[in-house]
Amino acid sequence: MTTEEKLARRKLSLLELASELGNVSRACRIIGYSQQQFYEIRRNYQVHGAADLMDRLPGPRGPHPNRVSEEIETAVLEHSLANPTHGCLRVAEELTLRGLQVSSGGVRGVWSRHNLLSRHERLLRLDRAVSREKIELNPEQVRLLERFSPEFRERHIETKGVGELVAVDTFMVGHLKGVGRVYLQSVIDCHSRYAWGRLHTSKLPLTAVHVLNQDVLLFFEQHGVQSRPSSATMAANSAVVRTVILRAFPSA
């Protein structure tokens, strides 16, 4: 039951209670309406029936007479998908050059109906479209997604390709009865963010080497990523956590 239907039922209950009690003032106090509202509700009920008890917002019942046509609305959405950072004025100007007459207010109205008023919402729409439809992006769209995506914006390590730099972390997961401490060796490629992980009962550097040899390098080899380990750096943040950075440059 919608909110409008609940309000209509409450008004109908007011009329029925006033009829049972024979006292309009008392019925209004119980239900929470004024006597003026009661007489307006009764008059609408007597003239139009129970259907008129539902509250109606002012304005046109159907689409607004000044609403843009479906052709223009489709063109606005397509342009906003291809250029999510363009403002409503620029979108209107671009469509005018294509022979489609629309004002900046009309563009904003289309955005409002589709929840695209902010630049962030239009960029999210482009990101969802890429994930769902696998559309081909132009260089400008790729730059915009990388700029506004938290994954790329908060990245503090830049790499040129997959396999150039991977990070290996060791940390304790917990303690299992009969087993002892359990550690997770996690590896992540700093470019693609693809990750690997293995559980061990030891945090020795040998376990990190085991993950790299058995999982990471083997995965790179299976997918045609040629990498050659050139140097390794280990930093101890605490007694439990150790970080190993493996730099692997593509072989010529």
ABEGO torsion letter per residue (X at the ends): XBAAAAAAAAAAAAAAAAAAAGBAAAAAAAAGBBAAAAAAAAAAAAAAEAAAABBBBBEBABBBAABBBAAAAAAAAAAAAABAABBAAAAAAAAAAAGBBBBAAAAAAAAAAAGAABAAAAAAAAAAAAAAAGBBBBAAAAAAAAAABAAAAABABBBABBGABBBBBBBBAEBBBGAEBBBBBBBBBAAAGBBBBBBBABABAAAAAAAAAAAAAAAAAAAGBBBBBABBBBBBABAABBBBBBBBBBBX
